[in-house]
Amino acid sequence: MKEKFKKILLVLCIVTSGALLFVSNAAGATEEQKLIAALDGAANDDFGNSVSVYGDTAVIGAYGDDVGKGSAYVFTRSGSTWTQQAKLNESDGEVNDLFGVSVSVYGDTAVIGAMGDNNSRGSAYVFTRSGSTWIQQAELKASDGAASDDFGVSVSVYGDTAVIGAWSDDGEKGSAYVFTRSGSTWTQQAKLNASDGARYDEFGVSVSVYGDTAVIGADELVNNGSAYVFTRSGSTWTQQAELNASNGAIYDRFGFSVSVYGDTAVIGTLWNNDHKGSAYVFTRSGSTWTQQAELNASDGASNDFFGISVSVYGDIAVIGANDDDVGNGSAYVFTRSGSTWTQQAKLNASDGAASDDFGVSVSVYGNTAVIGALGDDRNKGSAYVFSLGTSPEADIRFDPTSKDIKVYNKETGSEASYIILPTKKGKDRKEMPDEDGEKGWELRQYMLNDTASNSLVLVLEHKKEGNEAMVKVLSMQYNSGEVLKEVKNKMQVEYSSGRNGALKELQQDIEVKKLFNVEAKYNAQKGKTEIKVDIEGQKEKKETREGIVILELLTDKGRLKLRY
């Protein structure tokens, strides 16, 4: 079973969306780390055949592990270092189940496909995390599953919704199944089929879900290929659109890979133009989908298979080309400005070699991309984490000159400009109480940009009253992506000044709920700052430093961090 599927894998990617290295690629993209199954990796594990990243968590599939039983590995990031947190296996695993052939992660939930299970009827498994421990929550099966359906060939999860592809169902016409979670119980909500489905369409070869929208690929071996958009109202799913390339031709295999984010979908086409490959971007207005762009590698060549994998997040798309450069493989980063897409970077492994198949799987979240290379090291496999661009971030700190809390661009060091936002009632924010019932707060929106044209929109509440200044961070949004709401937090500063305006005393307090609480008290007479740091799960730390110490609240890819 595994050998049969490996032949297919040359043209099949599941899109679900180590040693520390820093390797410059293009336009600021940097190789952050190479991930491997360090403890038990072996030849023919095919680690990296599927990848998915969400925030600081990455899941990597290794469908060849243990004679095709398969595994999936969870890695988490602390700072810029990734560490293996868990190895996932199905509770009833058997040889040739191909567990890990597809993976998808969202928050503390991971879904892993096992298309070879039970005579290729197939299954998908849901795992959830509590703290740092992962446990199997459910095994998903098609209500009408049959041998050779290959249910689990593709998976995607968003919140409490999972979509599972079964490309061989009904004579390879194919299907996709929607499951929803209530509490810890998963139930099949719908079976999706193309309105014009036919044999050999392979509907379900790729799937992607975002909110109430699902996109299903049907690469149609004997036709051009298509992708189908379904939307949910209540618990009912309806086909909204069929997507096709404007210049499609027979045997293009359009729909081989798909990814959707909000009103943007990216569809891979790997066989067009003598297997050079392409990817197409579609956008939705109301319920109408329109082709916005065709993406091609700037250095594309025959048999690159550009489009074997695709992933989109906000205005960033990453496209894999696993056969570029004699199988070394590459991945390409495109960014959107308005309605125009431009290639920003070409990603390559720092230690790439022929037949590594780098780019066979890709996933992007925020400014982080993970690229799979299943052929690396005699098919032991690996995955590479890249930081895309310099990632604009904010530095929030007290300014002793103006005696106020200000926001600075970490990259440029310059003070960030802002606009004052009205409340929903249109009144000045200072007239309206905040969540704690206090008045006098101003709602500010900051826009920060870096040298690679990435953007950060930061929204916070600001208050200046007498010798006191306070700030609360409400949300962050990177590159028009998801608005990331912040946990309850507060920076508060109180000070007193001498006749010459110099600080006599400075009391700084920063609290981020369930993460840390830090206090810093400066006394000019002593010429020292006393600091007390209380980090969740750690022993309280106290220290004294000479002079004035300014506490800094930093944004970091949607998180809040402390520096002093």
Secondary structure, DSSP 8 states (H G I E B T S, - for coil): -HHHHHHHHTT--------EEEEE-STT-EEEEEE--TTT--TT--EEEEEEEETTEEEEEETTHHHHTBEEEEEEEETTEEEEEEEE--TT--TT--EEEEEEEETTEEEEEETTHHHHTBEEEEEEEETTEEEEEEEE--TT--TT--EEEEEEEETTEEEEEETTHHHHTBEEEEEEEETTEEEEEEEE--TT--TT--EEEEEEEETTEEEEEE--TTS-BEEEEEEEETTEEEEEEEE--TT--TT--EEEEEEEETTEEEEEE-SHHHHT-EEEEEEEETTEEEEEEEE--TT--TT--EEEEEEEETTEEEEEETTTTTTTBEEEEEEEETTEEEEEEEE--TT--TT--EEEEEEEETTEEEEEETTHHHHTBEEEEEE-S----EEEEEETTTTEEEEEETTT--B--EEE---TTS--GGGS--TTS----EEEEEEEE-TT--EEEEEEEEEEETTEEEEEEEEEEETT--EEE--SEEEEEEEEE-TTS-EEEEEEEEEETTTEEEEEEEETTTTEEEEEEEETTS--EEEEEES----EEEEETTEEEEE-
